[in-house]
Amino acid sequence: MKQPAAYDYDVLAAGYYDAIFHRRRGIQSKWHHLKFDRFRHQLGQFSNHLDIGCGPGTLIGSLGGVGHSTGVDIAKSQIDFANHTYPAANRTFRTIEPGPLPFDDDSFDVVTLVELIEHLEDDALAALLGEARRVLAPGGRLLVSTPNYGSLWPLVEALVNRLGAVSYADQHINHFTRARLEKLLIETGVYPVEVSCYMFAAPFAAVAGWGFSDLIKRLEPDWLVERAGLLLFGMGVKER
């Protein structure tokens, strides 16, 4: 799977997804809120957190005062936005180049990749996850999310590409099912590995109201979300 060389992620306006998150209405905004809620829950308490592909810094900006978080991205405009919008003593944002991460071994107790891996071809992805594992401290956790192409997600994506303001046709170049994400994490060298499905109808219910979406999320059967959720959430632990 090859990433189109012509695609330029700097075409996205600085803070584009941050503005969607803070809009607090509509399907796309609710999607980001539910996604970040899941990450915040899984992050729990940490000392030193690295968010790879942090974009405009929205996840880190939503974490409050727990631990220190470092966000990195290849898009300088997004990092500039993050530094301007979310300055704090326990937050660091920096632009990086593709390749080895500019951090020492065992530097972080948790590393997150939020809907990033679907943007990378296989070789680049394997190298990045190897770097994520390297900078994880023993016992540290790797947290990853990506669309679930074993669900109805391909239909949702086709509609977004046709009707939305941003098309993912040239961005989502690597497609994951639950089994493939589990295999990828095991090959990365983190164990044990847990992969679950997340989000089904709740974000779409936001068209009828923000609170109605929350109600639908509470009412959705766990077995249905686990089998048909549109987002995959994976976690692995670096051996001690």
Disulfide bonds with the S-S distance in Angstrom:
none
